[in-house]
């Protein structure tokens, strides 16, 4: 039964661009949704995401030109700006100390893992940005599926002025804007989209 329900969620999720502006979500409802999103996997369990919830109508109006006047920004109940943490390596001590305190990990293993993470971030300049985007994207997809499971609709938006988002919403330098996700009740169903046959997307074992 669980597999069937999940399959329905996947099949019903689509990008909705017309929302009922009278439908509201409380802070508690949004928080519960984001709790599910934050259960997404992440590299080394560093949880490279931060969610900027743009909930007030005034804030949504401020966001509108930044998002190139996509009307779902002001119609949706909220817009979540998903940010990737460029300094997620600094989470390592806190993440693994919790595991040590809970008896899931030894202090020795924690020390080894933290050292590996610090070394990887220090020696591979591209890692901070790559990991921030990769892992925040995992949380983004989980957010959209969690919303659909609750009867809500979403639209992921990559079209926005990241520099203006950072400037106008006071986002610290350590966070990289990954995407905007509108959340709310659909006023109009999403239009149907065509998908390539799955056989075209699969390569078995080797190209």
C-alpha positions as CSV (number, residue, x, y, z in Angstrom):
1,X,0.0,0.0,0.0
2,X,2.8,2.4,0.9
3,X,4.4,1.9,-2.5
4,X,1.2,2.6,-4.3
5,X,0.6,5.8,-2.3
6,X,4.1,7.0,-3.0
7,X,3.7,6.2,-6.7
8,X,0.5,8.3,-6.8
9,X,2.4,11.2,-5.2
10,X,5.1,11.0,-7.9
11,X,2.6,10.8,-10.7
12,X,0.4,13.6,-9.4
13,X,3.2,16.0,-8.7
14,X,3.6,18.6,-11.4
15,X,4.8,22.2,-11.7
16,X,1.8,24.4,-10.9
17,X,1.9,28.1,-11.8
18,X,-1.6,29.3,-11.0
19,X,-2.4,29.3,-7.3
20,X,-5.4,30.2,-5.1
21,X,-4.3,33.4,-3.5
22,X,-6.8,33.0,-0.7
23,X,-5.3,29.7,0.5
24,X,-3.0,30.3,3.4
25,X,-0.5,28.1,5.2
26,X,0.4,28.7,8.8
27,X,3.9,28.9,10.1
28,X,3.3,25.6,11.8
29,X,2.2,23.9,8.6
30,X,5.2,25.2,6.7
31,X,7.5,24.1,9.5
32,X,6.1,20.5,9.4
33,X,6.6,20.5,5.6
34,X,10.2,21.6,6.0
35,X,10.9,19.0,8.7
36,X,10.1,16.4,6.1
37,X,12.3,18.1,3.5
38,X,15.2,18.2,6.0
39,X,15.1,14.4,6.3
40,X,16.6,14.2,2.8
41,X,20.0,12.5,2.5
42,X,23.2,14.6,2.4
43,X,26.9,14.0,1.9
44,X,28.4,13.1,5.2
45,X,25.1,14.0,6.8
46,X,26.2,17.7,6.8
47,X,22.7,18.9,5.9
48,X,23.8,21.6,3.5
49,X,20.4,23.4,3.3
50,X,18.8,26.5,4.7
51,X,15.2,27.4,3.9
52,X,14.3,31.1,3.6
53,X,10.5,31.2,3.9
54,X,8.9,34.1,2.1
55,X,5.5,34.1,3.6
56,X,4.3,37.6,4.2
57,X,2.5,39.2,1.2
58,X,4.8,42.2,1.3
59,X,7.9,40.0,1.2
60,X,6.4,38.1,-1.8
61,X,5.7,41.4,-3.6
62,X,9.4,42.3,-3.0
63,X,10.4,39.0,-4.4
64,X,8.3,39.3,-7.6
65,X,10.7,41.4,-9.7
66,X,13.6,39.4,-8.4
67,X,11.8,36.3,-9.8
68,X,11.3,38.1,-13.2
69,X,7.6,38.7,-12.4
70,X,6.5,35.1,-12.3
71,X,3.0,35.5,-10.9
72,X,3.1,32.3,-8.8
73,X,5.4,34.2,-6.5
74,X,2.6,36.4,-5.2
75,X,-0.2,34.0,-5.6
76,X,1.2,31.0,-3.7
77,X,0.8,30.7,0.0
78,X,4.6,30.9,0.4
79,X,7.8,30.7,-1.5
80,X,10.7,28.8,-0.2
81,X,14.2,30.0,-1.2
82,X,16.3,26.9,-0.9
83,X,19.9,27.9,-0.1
84,X,23.0,25.7,-0.1
85,X,25.5,26.0,2.7
86,X,29.0,26.8,1.3
87,X,30.5,26.2,4.8
88,X,28.7,22.9,5.6
89,X,32.0,21.3,6.5
90,X,31.8,23.4,9.7
91,X,28.7,21.3,10.7
92,X,30.8,18.2,11.0
93,X,31.7,18.5,14.7
94,X,28.1,19.1,15.7
95,X,26.7,16.3,13.5
96,X,29.1,13.7,14.7
97,X,29.2,14.7,18.3
98,X,25.5,14.0,18.4
99,X,26.2,10.5,17.0
100,X,28.9,10.0,19.6
101,X,26.6,11.1,22.5
102,X,23.9,8.8,21.3
103,X,26.2,5.8,21.1
104,X,26.0,5.5,17.3
105,X,29.7,6.3,16.7
106,X,33.0,6.2,18.6
107,X,35.0,9.3,19.3
108,X,37.8,7.8,17.1
109,X,35.5,7.4,14.1
110,X,34.2,10.9,14.6
111,X,37.7,12.3,14.6
112,X,38.6,10.5,11.4
113,X,35.4,11.6,9.6
114,X,35.8,15.3,10.6
115,X,39.4,15.2,9.4
116,X,38.4,13.7,6.1
117,X,35.7,16.4,5.6
118,X,38.0,19.3,6.5
119,X,40.7,17.9,4.2
120,X,38.3,17.5,1.3
121,X,36.9,21.0,1.6
122,X,40.4,22.5,2.0
123,X,42.0,20.7,-1.0
124,X,39.1,20.8,-3.5
125,X,38.0,24.4,-4.2
126,X,35.0,23.3,-6.2
127,X,33.6,21.1,-3.4
128,X,31.9,23.7,-1.3
129,X,29.7,24.9,-4.2
130,X,29.1,21.5,-5.7
131,X,28.0,20.0,-2.5
132,X,25.9,23.0,-1.5
133,X,23.9,22.7,-4.8
134,X,23.8,18.9,-4.9
135,X,22.5,18.4,-1.4
136,X,20.1,21.4,-1.3
137,X,18.6,20.0,-4.5
138,X,17.9,16.7,-2.7
139,X,16.1,18.6,0.0
140,X,14.2,20.6,-2.7
141,X,12.8,17.5,-4.3
142,X,11.8,16.0,-1.0
143,X,10.1,19.3,-0.2
144,X,8.0,19.1,-3.4
145,X,7.0,15.5,-2.8
146,X,6.1,16.1,0.9
147,X,4.0,19.0,-0.3
148,X,2.1,16.9,-2.8
149,X,1.5,14.2,-0.2
150,X,-0.2,16.9,1.8
151,X,-2.5,18.0,-1.1
152,X,-0.3,21.0,-1.8
153,X,1.2,22.0,-5.1
154,X,4.6,23.4,-6.0
155,X,6.8,24.9,-8.7
156,X,10.6,24.9,-8.7
157,X,12.0,28.1,-10.2
158,X,15.5,28.6,-11.4
159,X,14.7,31.8,-13.1
160,X,15.5,34.6,-10.6
161,X,18.2,37.2,-9.9
162,X,20.4,35.5,-7.3
163,X,22.4,38.6,-6.6
164,X,19.3,40.7,-5.9
165,X,17.8,37.9,-3.8
166,X,20.9,37.9,-1.6
167,X,21.0,41.7,-1.4
168,X,17.4,42.4,-0.7
169,X,16.7,39.6,1.7
170,X,20.0,39.9,3.6
171,X,21.3,36.4,2.9
172,X,24.7,35.8,4.4
173,X,27.6,35.1,2.0
174,X,27.9,31.5,3.2
175,X,24.6,30.6,1.5
176,X,24.3,30.0,-2.2
177,X,20.8,30.4,-3.7
178,X,19.8,27.2,-5.4
179,X,16.1,27.6,-6.3
180,X,12.8,29.1,-5.4
181,X,9.8,26.8,-4.7
182,X,6.3,28.1,-4.6
183,X,3.9,26.2,-2.3
184,X,0.1,26.5,-2.2
185,X,-3.2,25.3,-3.5
186,X,-3.6,25.1,-7.3
187,X,-6.2,27.4,-8.9
188,X,-5.5,25.7,-12.2
189,X,-4.1,22.3,-12.9
190,X,-0.6,22.0,-14.3
191,X,-0.4,21.5,-18.0
192,X,0.6,18.1,-19.1
193,X,4.2,17.5,-20.1
194,X,5.7,14.8,-22.4
195,X,8.4,12.6,-21.1
196,X,11.0,10.7,-23.2
197,X,10.6,6.9,-23.1
198,X,12.6,5.7,-20.1
199,X,14.6,3.4,-22.3
200,X,16.2,6.5,-23.8
201,X,17.4,7.6,-20.3
202,X,18.9,4.2,-19.3
203,X,22.4,2.9,-20.0
204,X,23.1,-0.6,-18.7
205,X,26.6,-1.1,-17.3
206,X,28.6,0.9,-19.8
207,X,28.3,3.4,-22.6
